[in-house]
Amino acid sequence: MLNKKYILATAFFFTLVLALSFAGSYTPPTYSAVNFSLCTGYTPPTYSSVNFTLSLTEDYNTCTYTSGTWAVDCADNCSITSEVDLGGDDITLTGYGTFSTTADIINYGDLIITGVDSTHRCEVMCAGGCFKT
């Protein structure tokens, strides 16, 4: 039989993960006590506060160029709609997905396109704009 405290911690963690997954952020309850009742009938003590550390990671968007080598993950399915000047830096398109541009990508060094394998490639589409050195 599982320890009741372990079940409580698991239930709280699972609820927190669900809240973050569906809502994108988690706001702790504003009421003064948090009570948990499990199907076992066990009701833990009432606490006036719950302390925990939450670390969030930001999804990294490879579709936006900032500086240095522009490393694009084709799985991001980027669609470039305004001119990008790479200032002589390289651009690498890797993985499986698409990269499309309706604007020019100018002043780049090397252009490297690498798929996963012969059937899972990075498809590059230029419509109205393209790569110009």
WOVEN-V968081 format. One line per field, one symbol per residue. ss: DSSP state (@ for helix, = for strand, . for the rest). psi: psi as a letter, one per 20 degrees, with the letter a starting at -180 (. if undefined). A space follows every 10 residues. Layout:
BEGIN
ss->???
psi->???
END
This chain:
BEGIN
ss->...@@@@@@@ @@@@@@@@@@ @@@....... ...=..=... ..=...=... .......... .........= ===@@@.=== ...==..... ====..==== =...==.... ====...... .=====.... ==.
psi->pqphhggggg gggggggggh ghhirppqqi riqpppprii iporqpqiqp prpppqqppp ojippgrapo opohiilqop iqppoikirr ppoqapbqoq pjrqorlqdq opppagaiin roppppnhra pp.
END
